Amino acid sequence: MEWLVIALLATAMVIALQYYRSVERMDLLIYDFAMEWQGTEPSGDIIIVKIDEDSLQEFGGWPWTRDTYVPVLDNVSKAGAAAIALDVLFTEDAGTAVQNQALADALSRNARTILPLQLQGPGLNGRLFDQLQPVEPLASAASALGHVNLDADSDTVIRRLNLCINDGTENIPYLIVETLARKTGKTARELTGDDCERPRALPFIPQSAFKTTSFAQVANGQIPPDFFKNKMVLIGATAAGLGDQHRTPAVNGALAPGIVVMANALEALIQQNFITDMPLANTIILSLIPLWILLIILWRARPRTVIIVAIALLFIIIFTSIALLQLQIWFPPTAALLSIALVYPLWGWRRLQATSDYMGRELNRMDAGAVPVPPIDNRRAPADIVTEQAERLSMAISKLRDMRRFVTDTLEHLPDPMLVTDQEGVVVMGNHVAEEMLGDIEENMGVKDLLAGVARKQDFAALTQYLAMAMNIEPDSEAAPDAEYCIFKSRNERHFAVRCAPILSDQDEILGHILYFADITTIRLANQQREEVLKLLSHDMRGPQAAILALVDRSEREKDPLTRSPDIAERIRKQARRTLSLADNFVDMARMKAQKFEPEDILFADLVAEAGEALWPQSSARSITIAINDDSETAFIAGERSSLSRAFINLFDNAVKYSPDGGNITATIDQIELGRERIIRCTIDDEGDGINKNVLPRLFGEFASTHDQADHGPSGVGLGLHYVKTVIERHAGEIHAENRKEGGARFITLLPALDDEDIALD
């Protein structure tokens, strides 16, 4: 009800302020500020001839004799001016008849000069205004007459003018309307439309933006004739002592000559960029929109959000007013600003009062309870009623806070993640270790939903089954989970053993459950490494050793094996080298897992060539040719030379092993672009039988072989290709294997190239 009352009162206030223009002065200040942002440029069709201090010094004190204007009118007319507006009142019968006739003759000669008339109100015989026209023969000689009356706003600043004024009998056009009519050939009505009496705001342009010249210079013929050709020339006083000065918003309220106001009006009429006042209905609606946005936010949002929205709305209102002014539409924003500035503190006061009343009632109920609230020794004396209520509330909940702190501190000091759930499995509490593992625990989130984003998909089903059984069991039931705990692996490769235990009340009712997550990653990794060592010892390293033993037994039976079977020693060396290679690969992989990556700049083509040369004894013994085609343009990589060299030796060794005698092995090195990254590609092709299709998907796994058990070719590669893949990935690269269409296997390695500026040259 309070919200509705405030909303209705604020709405009525905005409507009244806009309708009665009660805050017009503030609106005008904002209007003047916004006018500084106007970027209107003059068209260049207007020239101001200034009656300035220099002209007064040239022709004497004011007023001048009327024949003084003759040379200026003649010179401007001869220069081809399209129209001339002489903003000097000739309503008084002054000067001699000869002087008046000289000026009348000049007006008749150019036939394009407009003279001003003055309107004085109220007029006689019920007329709104009386016209004070120029004296004869000037009025008859002028091409047209126009009024020069200006109406200031309530703060005496000229912002608007009327393109015509009706004196009760006819519409009298403004002087500049007749001026533009002479240039365009249109009538005043065609230029102003039917609503010429409507005040129009001007987008003011400073005097410095217009083309100007001195009256004295024009009279003395010092201006080039082309300067006035096809221009509209405005002649008027700019000297400060002549009194024709007006306050305008274009220069922050400073005085500007009337001829400058006239030039602005003519420029606005040319460009048709008068500023239009927004209709009252639209103004009221636009003022109410931010108010009702704030009212809705007050009803639904938090106080912090409300203050941000309120400040943002103030800026939006001002920005909207300035932006609309750039579109020649004026929206007065003060009423909307006041509504925001008044409603926000008013609603805040009402909410504070309501909160204080509520706290008082609830604290009185708590004080009337059976359990006394212990005093707080270090509390300060309250400064006001709200502070006193806050102190009492703080004391009332101190025991609950201490109890909760005891529980939370216990959980926080546990080294492993722990969660507390209610009867339905919704998480109600967790320590910081659990939040680090599970992320932010949202309100009313179930433990299964929480673990769904942590556990691997293949482990989640078993974990869900364990939790379902452990959390639904009754304390005295004979049913029990299949296991006391459940082991699962998280998506970030951590291993956990989770154990679930019930929380019981004094009546042995289940209130919730405690879930404890023990991190067993170190134990699991140790077991995994032990299994890998056992696999190595029982798989690839066992085979060469058995072969060595068989060869030794044979040598003992033949008594002199080296003379009777000369290949036995070579075969023993071969098996020993194989065992040593496996051991080196295994040790090197263990080193890479333990040590930090420390690269150096390596010329990639040299490294590949050295790896190929290392296999020269094996390849030459079987007449196999190893060719290196380098199209890499001396590209460098950042890598560890020893591990990369061993990896490419393994690749060449694998190619030699499966190539036929007399075959060719080709290593091609080039550069490619992948996205924005420059990549070095090395393709190693052999002419062997290729890779078995059944083995190809698992070729780079541990203990994989390029042939299945049915093949009778060379023995399996063991750790060789797995070692290669480990090294390439350590260098942020990729390796792929495929069979060539023309026969043989192909291994493709991709490694990021160093930019030229990153290479460290000795």
C-alpha positions, 0 to 999 in steps of 0.5 A: 500500500505504501509503495502504491501511494508513493508511486501515485504521488510521484506520478502526479508530481511529474505530470504537474511539473511538466504541465505547469513548467514549474522547473523551467529554470532548471530545464533551461540550464540543462538546455544551455549546457547541452547546447555546448555539444551542438556541432552545427556548421554554417552553410557559408551562404551568410556574410555579416557586415559588422558596424563595429568599433573600427567603423564608428571610428571611421564614420563618426558617432552614432547614429550615422547620417542615412547617406552613410549606408549608400556606398555599402549597399552599392558595393554589395549590390554590384558584387552580386549579393543575392539579398541584403538585410539592413538591421538598422531602424529608420522609424524616426524622421531624422536627417535631411531630405537629401540624405533620405532620398540618397538612401532611397535611391540606393535601395531602389537601385539594388531592389533586393534590400529588406528593411526592419520594422518594429512592433509595439504592443498593445496596438490601437483599435484592438490590434495586438501590435502597432507597426513602426515602419521605416519613414518614407521614401525608405519604406517604399524603396525597400524590397520588403519589410520584416520584423526584428522583435525578439522574445526572451525566456523567463531568464532573459536569454534568447533561445527562441524566435517567431518566424512571423507575428500576427498583429490581428490582421496579418502575419508579419514575417521575420526579417530573415524570412524575407531575406531568404525569400529574395534568394530562393524566389519562394514566398514567406509562407512557403518558407515558414509554413502555416504554423509560422507563429510557433516559437522555434528554438535555435541551434546557436552557432558562435559569431566566429563561425560566420564569415564577417567583414567590417562596414568600413572595409565594404564602404571603402571598397576593400573587399573583393567583389566575389566575396559577396557573390550570390550571398545573403548579406546581413548588415548590423551593429556589433559594437558593444556601445550601440546597445543591440546585445542579447544573452544567448546560450551559445556562449554560456549566457554572454551577450551576443549582437542582434545581427548574430541572432539574426544570422543564426535564425537565417542559418536554421531556416536554411538548414531546417534544423530548428529545435522542436519542443517535444509534445507535452504528452510525449514529455510526460510519458518519457518522464514517467518511464524512468520513475516507474522503472525505479519503482519496480526495482524498489519493489523487487531488488536489493538495496545495493541494486536499487542505488546503482539503478537510481544513479544509472537512471539519472545519467540516462535521463540527462543523456537522453535529453542531450541525445534528443537535442542532437536530433533537434528535439528538446526534452526537459529532463528536470521533472524526471530527475526530481522524481528519481531524487525524491522517490529513492530517499522517500522509499528508503526512509519508509523501508528503514522505518518498517525494518526498525518496527519489525526488529523492535517487535521481534526483539521484544518477543525474544526478550520475553522468552525463557532463555536469557540473552548473555550481555556483550561486554565490549558493545558501544552505547547506541547512537539511535534507536536503529543502532540499539536494536541492531546491538540487541539483535547481535546479542540475541544471536551470539550463541547461535553464531558461536555454535555454528562457528564451532561446527564450521571451524571443525569442518574447515580444519579437516585436510580433505573435502567434507560435505553435510547434507539433509535428509533429502541429500541436499548440501547444507554445508561444506568446508573450503577444501570441498569448494575448491574441489567441487566449485561454488555450492549453490543453494538447494543443490543435491549432492548427486548433482554436485558430484555429476560435474566432478566425477568421470562419467564411467565412475559416476554410476557406481558413485551414485549407486553407493550414495543411494544405498548409503544415504537411504539406510536405516540405523537399525536395518540389516541392509548395508552398502556393498562397500564401506567406501567408493573410489572414483576419479575426478575429471581433473585426474584426482582420485578420491575415496568417499565415505558416507555416514548418517547424522542421528538425533537424540531419538536416533532419527536420521537428520542428514549425512556426512560425506568425507572425501579422502584424496588417494591420488598419490597412492593411486599414482604410486600403484600405477607406476608400479604396474607400469614397471611390472609391465615393462619388466614382464613384457618388452625387457623380458623378451630380449633377456630370454633371447640372450639366455638362449644364445648363451646356452647355444654357445655353451653347447657349441663350445666355440660359438664365435667361430662356429656361429659368427652371427651369435655375438651380433645377435647377443649385441642386438638384444642387449641394445634393445634392452638398453634402448627400452631402459633408456626410453623408460628412464627418459620418460620418468625424467620428463615427468619429474623435471621442468621443461627447459627448451633451447633454440634448435635448428630443426633440420639439423636435428632430423639429419643427425637422427638419420645419420645415427641409423647409418650402420643399420641402414647401410647394412641392409642397403637402405637409403635415408634421404632428408628433404629440407624445405623448412627455410632454416626454421628453429624450434624451442625444445630439449635436444636430447629427448627430441633426438632420441624420439626421431632416432626411434622413428628412423629406427622403426622405419629401417626395421620395417623397410625391405632391403634396398628400400628408401626412407624419405624425411621431408621437412617443411613449414605450414600455417595452422590458423595464425601459428607457424608449424614445422612439419616432418613427414617420414615415409618408408617402403615397408608393408605398412601398419596393421589396421588393427594396430593403427588406433593404438599404435602410440600406446604403451607396449604397442606393436606395428604388427599383430601376433599373426605377423612374422615380421620384426618384433614389437616396438614396446615403449618406442612410439609411446616415448616418441608421442610423449616427447612430441606432446611435451613440446606442444606438438602432435604426431600421426601415423597412416599408411601410404597409398603406394605402400609403406608407413608414414609418420607425420610430426607437427611442432610449433616454429619459433618466430625470427625475433624469438631466436637467440643467436650466439 
